[in-house]
Amino acid sequence: MARDRYQEGYLEEVGKKIRKWRGHYFVYVRSAEDKEIRRHQVVTLGPKSELRKWEAESKLREIIERETGKTARPDPNVTLRWFWEQRFLPLQVRWRDSTRSAVVFTMTRHILPTFGSSPLASLRRFDLQTHLNKLAAKYSKSLVDKAKTWTRAVLEEAVEQEYLVRNPARKLTLPPTRATCKRFLTKAEYHKLLGVLEGRDLLIFRLFVLCAFRPGELFALRWRCFGNGALKIEEAVYRGKLGRTKTSGSAAEVALPKSLADDLALWYEVSGHPNPDDFIFPSSVNKPIDAHNYLQRDVLRPAAESVGIKGVTFQSLRRTFATHFHRVGTVKDQQSQMRHSNAQTTMNIYTQAMSDSLRLAIEEFDRQMSPKTEKKTAKGFEHK
């Protein structure tokens, strides 16, 4: 069954001496093979001197309705929320769980409460831009950019499916936003946390800072990933679901300083020599640790706040690595350890191998980040 198609067509001015209105629209026919073919139709509507623009648009709509048998305007009852839920989301079958969660959160929290009940045809660029400006006064650049990007994508799909004639979000601009958070731990703060964390949690904390792990990568590690002074990232966990890493380049080896490799070997002993497929840091029910709870409630923030440290996030720990490591390692070594992608294929290939300079740099980084007094290691584990 053919879809209902709605169109208003579009106008252009033609002619050098006598300016005229020319209208464009489409008709759909079936071929001999029963395939639908779209044909572009052009019609001259009259001289510009005799027809104002709105009159030319009205005349074109009448022609479209006569030739196609369809109203020239989309169904006025189709709202943004209905289209989002019934026509846009079902198409996104290749999204990672983390992508789906981030997009759904942005749309349902920041766009649909304001525009969800609005008919698609009533949405205007001015209203959408004004809303973005209000978001920018409260939220980060990342969130506002997501709101702009996905609003535009949803409405572009509405145009593609012919629920809209044109995309009112096409020319939305990103307004100035609040300053991006650049929080990282100073060496003194890092040392304070080394002093209050113990056992498994101390080992996890050092892995975050010295190896620049993302939480989903670290808590998805299995014992088969550990060996030869490195940890190999194979998968990631997000809200309890295991899946692909953030990017293909994220699935790589991470260099370990010897002290961390030794402590991981000890943790293996204390854990009772687990199977290769067991998680290195399992929860109490032998599943990956919940990153949100580990940060907010169980370990990291409570420990940090107990010694007067505010604003600890997983991003701040990763930023701590980036901020301090550049003093001892090369840019390429830093990129390799953080597993950042690069536009140049040769660079991507080059950084797959773990260089000798990275191994030397990670040892020096561990030495420089450690307190001047005797270094506290993760020995004395209590298996949790």
Summary of the structure (lengths in Angstrom):
residues: 384
radius of gyration: 28.9
end to end distance: 59.4
largest distance: 91.0
contacts: 1103
relative contact order: 0.09
helix: 47%
strand: 12%
